[in-house]
């Protein structure tokens, strides 16, 4: 496939009103400046102070506070089995957290976001244990606590990658994004996507559909069909019922879509890929660091840098619109996000453009 002409230049932003899209002037392309943004904790590992073990004990017990069906529980159980650790499942509660620490369990993984205050208190009382908290806000984590994920997660990078793919895949040089802009998460997806499109396809028109909430399925479905009919041939929507409704309608009207879709749906072949955000890679890295006697502490945002955010494999149908050169350029740009040489241009906490 020949190199698309839209891969260089400047961009025009297309903002959608309630009925029909209206073009607006875009902001400059994101600059290559170091990550992370001010005010957001760095995903770079930090060495825990003396209160944390300097080497993994010969026999390690690892407790997981999570539901039985939690993928975190299964992941830690598998890690324990491979490395000869003793796996100790436990309910996700403050009482259970304290019981595990009092029993001297060496590693305690918590998959309950609401236990942040309890984690800080119990960890301060039991420095012999090492705590890994997932998506829990732990204020000023003690030296034996690693908090993975939180308000600073790089959702803007997820949106940017989706926009990057859309900018390379579009043949009409017109794309669309659906998002709930009443939340910082929705703003991160939206503005990250716009920046990614601007980076890959500066001259592309961008249809922007802002939804007040994630339940506006009827509105989203109607707008999804509309933008496809008006020429947007690649559509992205963040997770949620309204976003899914927009993707279904767009796909049924011939557009390519980026995001979750039912793989059994008749129009599932219109899905190019989806973006994943999971703590699995970051958790595995943290457990391995402890195993090697280098436990990390502090707060780490989920990001491309620590493998928590990434691009799912492209569908076979993507070969119709993405050349090998397109894919190479997408991969190279994602590596720049990972090593900090490229910034999205979006505040990773508020989602506002910088």
ChimeraX attribute file (.defattr): number of C-alpha atoms within 10 A of each C-alpha:
attribute: neighborCount
match mode: 1-to-1
recipient: residues
	/A:1	11
	/A:2	9
	/A:3	12
	/A:4	19
	/A:5	12
	/A:6	20
	/A:7	19
	/A:8	13
	/A:9	14
	/A:10	17
	/A:11	23
	/A:12	17
	/A:13	22
	/A:14	22
	/A:15	21
	/A:16	20
	/A:17	13
	/A:18	12
	/A:19	9
	/A:20	13
	/A:21	19
	/A:22	15
	/A:23	15
	/A:24	14
	/A:25	10
	/A:26	19
	/A:27	16
	/A:28	13
	/A:29	19
	/A:30	18
	/A:31	12
	/A:32	14
	/A:33	14
	/A:34	13
	/A:35	18
	/A:36	20
	/A:37	17
	/A:38	10
	/A:39	10
	/A:40	18
	/A:41	14
	/A:42	19
	/A:43	21
	/A:44	13
	/A:45	18
	/A:46	15
	/A:47	16
	/A:48	19
	/A:49	14
	/A:50	10
	/A:51	15
	/A:52	23
	/A:53	19
	/A:54	16
	/A:55	13
	/A:56	16
	/A:57	13
	/A:58	8
	/A:59	11
	/A:60	17
	/A:61	17
	/A:62	24
	/A:63	27
	/A:64	27
	/A:65	24
	/A:66	20
	/A:67	15
	/A:68	13
	/A:69	8
	/A:70	12
	/A:71	13
	/A:72	21
	/A:73	23
	/A:74	14
	/A:75	14
	/A:76	23
	/A:77	19
	/A:78	13
	/A:79	17
	/A:80	19
	/A:81	11
	/A:82	9
	/A:83	12
	/A:84	12
	/A:85	18
	/A:86	15
	/A:87	19
	/A:88	18
	/A:89	19
	/A:90	20
	/A:91	17
	/A:92	19
	/A:93	17
	/A:94	17
	/A:95	10
	/A:96	14
	/A:97	24
	/A:98	18
	/A:99	14
	/A:100	23
	/A:101	22
	/A:102	14
	/A:103	9
	/A:104	16
	/A:105	20
	/A:106	20
	/A:107	24
	/A:108	25
	/A:109	26
	/A:110	28
	/A:111	23
	/A:112	18
	/A:113	15
	/A:114	16
	/A:115	20
	/A:116	20
	/A:117	14
	/A:118	16
	/A:119	26
	/A:120	20
	/A:121	14
	/A:122	20
	/A:123	22
	/A:124	17
	/A:125	14
	/A:126	17
	/A:127	20
	/A:128	18
	/A:129	24
	/A:130	28
	/A:131	31
	/A:132	24
	/A:133	25
	/A:134	25
	/A:135	24
	/A:136	22
	/A:137	21
	/A:138	25
	/A:139	13
	/A:140	10
	/A:141	21
	/A:142	24
	/A:143	22
	/A:144	27
	/A:145	28
	/A:146	26
	/A:147	25
	/A:148	25
	/A:149	24
	/A:150	18
	/A:151	17
	/A:152	24
	/A:153	26
	/A:154	31
	/A:155	30
	/A:156	34
	/A:157	30
	/A:158	28
	/A:159	28
	/A:160	31
	/A:161	30
	/A:162	31
	/A:163	32
	/A:164	27
	/A:165	28
	/A:166	33
	/A:167	32
	/A:168	27
	/A:169	27
	/A:170	23
	/A:171	19
	/A:172	13
	/A:173	23
	/A:174	25
	/A:175	30
	/A:176	32
	/A:177	33
	/A:178	28
	/A:179	28
	/A:180	26
	/A:181	20
	/A:182	13
	/A:183	13
	/A:184	19
	/A:185	22
	/A:186	26
	/A:187	26
	/A:188	30
	/A:189	31
	/A:190	33
	/A:191	28
	/A:192	32
	/A:193	32
	/A:194	33
	/A:195	31
	/A:196	28
	/A:197	34
	/A:198	30
	/A:199	26
	/A:200	28
	/A:201	29
	/A:202	23
	/A:203	22
	/A:204	26
	/A:205	27
	/A:206	30
	/A:207	27
	/A:208	23
	/A:209	27
	/A:210	20
	/A:211	20
	/A:212	12
	/A:213	16
	/A:214	20
	/A:215	15
	/A:216	17
	/A:217	18
	/A:218	13
	/A:219	15
	/A:220	28
	/A:221	19
	/A:222	15
	/A:223	23
	/A:224	32
	/A:225	22
	/A:226	19
	/A:227	28
	/A:228	23
	/A:229	14
	/A:230	12
	/A:231	18
	/A:232	27
	/A:233	24
	/A:234	33
	/A:235	29
	/A:236	30
	/A:237	30
	/A:238	27
	/A:239	18
	/A:240	16
	/A:241	15
	/A:242	25
	/A:243	26
	/A:244	24
	/A:245	24
	/A:246	31
	/A:247	32
	/A:248	25
	/A:249	21
	/A:250	31
	/A:251	26
	/A:252	17
	/A:253	18
	/A:254	17
	/A:255	26
	/A:256	29
	/A:257	29
	/A:258	24
	/A:259	20
	/A:260	21
	/A:261	21
	/A:262	11
	/A:263	10
	/A:264	8
	/A:265	9
	/A:266	10
	/A:267	18
	/A:268	19
	/A:269	17
	/A:270	23
	/A:271	26
	/A:272	25
	/A:273	22
	/A:274	23
	/A:275	19
	/A:276	14
	/A:277	18
	/A:278	14
	/A:279	21
	/A:280	18
	/A:281	14
	/A:282	23
	/A:283	24
	/A:284	13
	/A:285	17
	/A:286	20
	/A:287	21
	/A:288	15
	/A:289	17
	/A:290	19
	/A:291	17
	/A:292	12
	/A:293	15
	/A:294	20
	/A:295	27
	/A:296	26
	/A:297	24
	/A:298	23
	/A:299	28
	/A:300	25
	/A:301	27
	/A:302	27
	/A:303	26
	/A:304	25
	/A:305	22
	/A:306	19
	/A:307	17
	/A:308	21
	/A:309	25
	/A:310	19
	/A:311	17
	/A:312	12
	/A:313	11
	/A:314	14
	/A:315	14
	/A:316	11
	/A:317	15
	/A:318	17
	/A:319	14
	/A:320	10
	/A:321	16
	/A:322	23
	/A:323	17
	/A:324	12
	/A:325	14
	/A:326	22
	/A:327	16
	/A:328	12
	/A:329	17
	/A:330	17
	/A:331	15
	/A:332	12
	/A:333	18
	/A:334	21
	/A:335	15
	/A:336	16
	/A:337	23
	/A:338	19
	/A:339	13
	/A:340	16
	/A:341	14
	/A:342	19
	/A:343	23
	/A:344	30
	/A:345	25
	/A:346	27
	/A:347	25
	/A:348	28
	/A:349	21
	/A:350	16
	/A:351	24
	/A:352	16
	/A:353	17
	/A:354	10
